[in-house]
Every structure is written in C-alpha cells, then in structure tokens.
Amino acid sequence: MLKTFEQAVALIGERKLLHISGTEALLRKLPKGNWIGGSTEYFMEENGGQVSGETLDIQELAFDTYKLSAYGPATLAAVTKDAYPNGFSIIILPFDSEVHKQYAQNAADYEDIFLKNMVGWISGLNLGAADQTPVAVNGSTGEVFADKAVVLHIGLPEEKTVQINIVNIFTPDAKSPVITFGEDGFKAKTCFVDGKEVVFAEYIAGNQLDTKLPLIGDYSGAGINISIKSIEDGIVHFYAPVFAGIQYRFAENIPDYADAFNQKIKEIENTDAEFACNCILNFLYGGLEGKKIGGFYGPVTFGEIAWQLLNQTLVYLQIV
Amino acid sequence: MERRVIVKLNDAQTKKLLEYTGSIQFKQLALNMMLTRLKGMYKANQTSVTLAKCTAEFNALFDKFARIMQSDYDQIVKL
C-alpha cells in the first residue's frame, strides 16, 4: 500500500517488519529499522498503476522470526542455506549488478533452492530521470547497496505452508517455431530456429517479430518468460538469461494487458498475499498507469523472482 | 486445502518422469523448474546413481510441500 514518507517513518518507529519500495532518494532518507527496501518509482496499487517519486509502497509483514542479510557476489550462493527450514525469503537485487547476473544464471543450482521459498525482485529506477542508481537497502544497518543483494529471511511455524505462484498473461504463439540457444547468457548472436542456426537479430527483423513480446521457455510444461532488452550491433540482449537446453517460442500478442491480468486473477480464489510484484515491461507495454488490476499490489520491478529470475510476470506469495 | 498424505516416488516413476516429453503444468511451479534441471542432469549422466539422486530430490520436495502437492503427485503416478 502506498504511504507518504512521514507514514513510512512512523511505521519504522513502531518497529514493524516492513518491505519497502520507492525511489533511491526516499529510501536513503528513511531511518534504520526492521525493513528491507529496493528502488522503483512504479507501483501497482488498489486504485491502479502509479508512477510516484513522492510515495513508498509498504508491505507490513507480521512475523516474529526473521533476519536481514546482505550478499555480495562471493556469498550469494549461500542465500538458500541461510533461509529458515520453514519460511520464505524476499530477495532484492540491484538491476545490472554482478549479483543480479549471478543469481539469474545460477539460482537453479543453489543448494536446496526449490525446498526454500525464494521470491523477490530486481530493483530499478525512473526510466526518464538521470542520475539514479538501482539499489537494495538493509534497513537494519542503513546500508544502501548498488552491488549487493539484500534478503529478508522469515521463519514460520511448522504447520504453515508457503505457496509461490505466478500470473503469466502470455502464451506461446502456436505459429512460432522452436527457438533454442547454444549457450546460456543475457545476450545471443545466433540461435537455432527449428534446429537451423541463424543470426537471431536477422531472424527477428526478417520475420517482423515484435520484441515487446517475450520468449516463453518451456519448463517441462510451465511457461517462463524472457524479455528482449535491445538489439545492438547484431546482438540480441535479454532482461534475463536464456539457457541452452530450454525450448523457447515467441509469445502471442496481447491486445489488452490489464484485461488479460484481470481475467487471470479472477480465476484465483484467494488473493491475500504477503508479497507481490509485477514487471515494468507489463506496466510500460501494457499502458498500466492508471489502470486497475485487482488482487495483487506492490512494486513494479525490473525482473521478478519466483525461485528463478522471470520477466514480464506477476509473482505472489501466500501462506496457507 | 489439499489433504496431507505421504507421497514418495520410486526410481522407476522418476525415470518415467524424467524421460516424459509431454507438457505437465504442475500446481507447484518449483516442481516444473526442478524437473527441468533434473532432466538436464539425467540426460548428461544416465546412471542409477543420478537417478537415485533425482528421486531423492523429488521426494524431498513432496515431503516438504505435501499439503499442496497431492494433485502434482497424482499427475506423475498417472504417467
């Protein structure tokens, strides 16, 4: 829920455990306390998508067992070991940092990652403003990081179960051929289209493909989106890595993102979530500013985490 | 809420799952992600040791999330 800076200070003063998103400038001014934060200026709220440099999205987390930690590239893989045996962890990674890249490429191999409940997001900035840096903040120490991940580990009683889900409005285009890559990475010069190697940028241009639509990876039946960031000097750059061995297809066009989200969310019985985030590309490409998406509210992010890094996806976590 | 039961895969069921080429949308997204990783691991090293390791990983997931994964387990045993 969006709060003013003064309201945020008051909540921190009450020693509440908080997940906070807002601009780097506001986060830097907040007092120390039981909170973690990440930078963004975009939010999905009850009254619709919003862009604000004056307010902060605050999620109160009513849990007694928790710890806040920061991880650099050398320690990041320990994040799953530090998680409570039963509970969940919210991780915030600054966009384009080494920890962002490292987590994106290696998280699936972290020890017991799928036995832990790892959600989170990539922090960002206002795309129209200069002199901003994506940051993650450990509120307990006041440290602001552009190069480290900040994690809130929460422990739950044995009888509680955590469920992480996604809302993916995209489906693979039935007409899209299967696209595979020879190696893992955030960029690709070539790919294989139905097994034949081609220059990916030329394939996209030649087939007039819309790069606002994600590639959907087939994870044994679940669709995981990878978004195209840019095409420069014949190289296609992605917001999350593609992996060799995964089959991708381009997504079908979505005429109305807000309607697509609302239709999907309507099918969800319970929308009470401890954490939710949605993607900046959905916000921008779908023109979500001012549009209401029922059910899940929180920061609009530069990458979403449901165990692994996803793109153009709404992620939410519930306790059942 | 799904009922809580003890579910365990054996190596034969795991092998069938790892070699299954169709699509299954599990309720627990982590199972799709784990399956994809383990498929790659087993494809690279098709030994009984790797298979047993995969079975243990699946069963640890079922054990931990038994309350919400009964329908996922039911899908696997039907393969």
Interface residues (C-beta under 8 A of the other chain):
Chain A: A108 D109 D112 F114 L115 T161 Q163 I164 N165 I166 D218 Y219 S220 G221 A222 I224 G245 I246 A306 W307 Q308 V320
Chain B: M1 G22 S23 I24 Q25 F26 Q28 L29 A30 L31 N32 M33 M34 L35 T36 R37 K39 G40 E57 A60 L61 K64 F65 R67 I68
